[in-house]
Amino acid sequence: MEKNDDLNLTEMKLLDYIGKWPELTNKELAHLLNLKNPPYVSTLKRILHEKEYFVGPYYQTDYGKIFRNSVRKSIAIILFEQSYGFMVSLLKNIGCFSYMYPIEERFFKRIMVSIFDSDTTAVKELFDFLKEEGVIFHYELYVQDHQTHVIPPVFLRDSEEADFVPSLDNLLGETEIPDLSFGKFEGLQLSIREQELITCFEQGKNILTDIMEQEKAQGNFYTYAEWKDAKTLLTERKILQPVCDIFPLSYWKCSHFFLLVRTPQSSTTKKMLFNFAKDSRLYKKIFLWTSYQTGRMYGVIYCISHPEFTIKLLNQLDRYELIEDEQLFVLRKTISLWGGQSISMDYYDQEHQTLYFPYDDYLERMKTVLEGLTCPTL
């Protein structure tokens, strides 16, 4: 197994700290690392970023606190025969997509696409249309009514390096389950500055001076103090919370997969999620998805791991008879086919504090493409 020969002890400690506490300043990190020169932390971060061990910080948004209506994500896993390039270009006409990942093939090509969802029926109509037109053969639709929970890898445990390929012996053990519910709507009328910060911060563009200059170029003349006040409002109310993505190996040396599991009880499913490879050298994002077709809840883990862990995963899960359904989606590493973007606030209604996306417009765009216009080339 490939070991971690390119990280020293200080770098591993730093990755552990910024994974747990992404809001810490360089001065605070230097104190934890026993470094006398806080600016050196910036150098270490740059080195680790160049080695592709982390990105961030970016910010996650609690949509429940800022929208009067329900805004969540719907996730479709679609099967098709067209080229990946054509399908990705076509799906990008759904202007409110969140991410797109190509999945390793079995019999058909497959893509997982996440859509910002203010009207699930309208989202479903987009994929029903593609199926009726024969563009896709089948799709499964899930809705995510909860926040995403990020668990960074552990590099050092009791001064020893943590495992790359942990056992899954304790999935049913007692463990703390955090509340993944969206927060309660706070009745805010988001200003242009706050709207812009939400979009930029989700992308990892979080330097206020850069945002201020960008907005000046578009005719929005606000002072630095006004931008800082907007950030303070969003962070103090925990509408925005910082996250760093920390990877167990250099990013493209890792295996990337989504694991869906379902058990008879949601409490058991959650327990398995938060015990999964606990305190090990894996990056995990935890989701709760509900099948639109069946109403059954799935626990979902997006995992970035050592490739050997992925190979052994299903054999380890087979011992758990409580698992009624498990699905493993290993992602293709074709960079040009991956897509991601933050939430757009272009359709935010400040008076009513609502956000509704124009799904009819997205449908018309796809119809135009399929009626003979050239689909943009990636």
Steps between C-alpha positions, in 0.01 A plus 500: 500500500621850418599677819512868580866571425456862395353641824697576811364501855432875504307483173288212627421690820407809299261300280336356811456847652359678194268207434354525850517879540506674160426836662833515690741781411861437405604636839276249678625216280861599561436481876355148466797394285757663733624719218647841586432650157124515419559606133672162449156340535403669173803340336401158632145547375627598155724191486213271603268666250755446222532136606117481466438406863237764569280774359319774684373643702165527331166543675189287532165678512204415720221562248230445763602822676482729197209385279134508594432223247668160492832498313689174499687276257364225281740239369440301182704198396442459127581226248562582133685402182595843363858622541596638838595831341158545341314401817700733725446790259129426482459478878682831548193663345340429838640828631460412869698176501728463801740224394545239228708183533547227238476150651705196403307302239331164526260456209409863430674831550389667822515847651400628842361853481388713795246779443410789728135420561222748576237283322566127492214430260654742249844340548348159431339633181846585363611137523162365391540705182847360434367148551202557270736631232718191530801702611521299822379148573435526871556722801465479877408819684585580861433810711729634770301664779796533735831679521826340391741398775874496423739267685869561418756220503702435813874497431629443853327303773676472837823613328473211252403532135133413447395211276449542126296177483301467824270213587125555516448280806315755713235653273224429753683629810369792701615836367402865506257596221504873415181678402499537121173696482490834324465796734181696560422787261624825658296751300798682352475707186839429348673803353689487170822470700375203701365330189832543323699372798291182517574421135870595521571333834350170385752508214789567737534860383510655845744792484285806560725744315485286185121478522475875559705575187303249295173664603634851434564395140130415477388833645444387860696752707515383862768567759718232655321562833164424336632173355649408839166568673324273249749221568464546876121470478521177298769334710383603847153360425668184364334545163849455357749263662858437382623163375832376363513190283795291617609196296674187630737495201571738219153556352526310171679205661186435705193295424173697494165329559144543625362226724123477559371276779150434630395314815155441657548785751626851423675505839700190399586652165631818665702295748669317213580827324677655796683180597620445145883486504499716811827675593667378181677657209194551280316815398122468537195707421184368667156545341147380562314441172140391453396308191236703315351181358473294822528752785770285663794676665859417409814585688759626254876544529712678244841358582850582381733219602803292421408283197555179698220594741250521212599154375429340838191706586211281384645183651512676836140619468371151409523392864218740597168326437312812614597676177197463273654682207849623420621674189858593418573764236870539423572826319693525176808721525450679169547857622329668203174319580477618861293811566408704803361840589355684798142608547388790281310780671392658169137404562488592867190702592616739769150616594365149560835337596446218251705337225333321210694375199360528140482130414275570199782706351748218558261257331468726197878528474534122485219475247681753279821296517320178413312665214825539312711782642859409563562398857799690642821302489688448822 
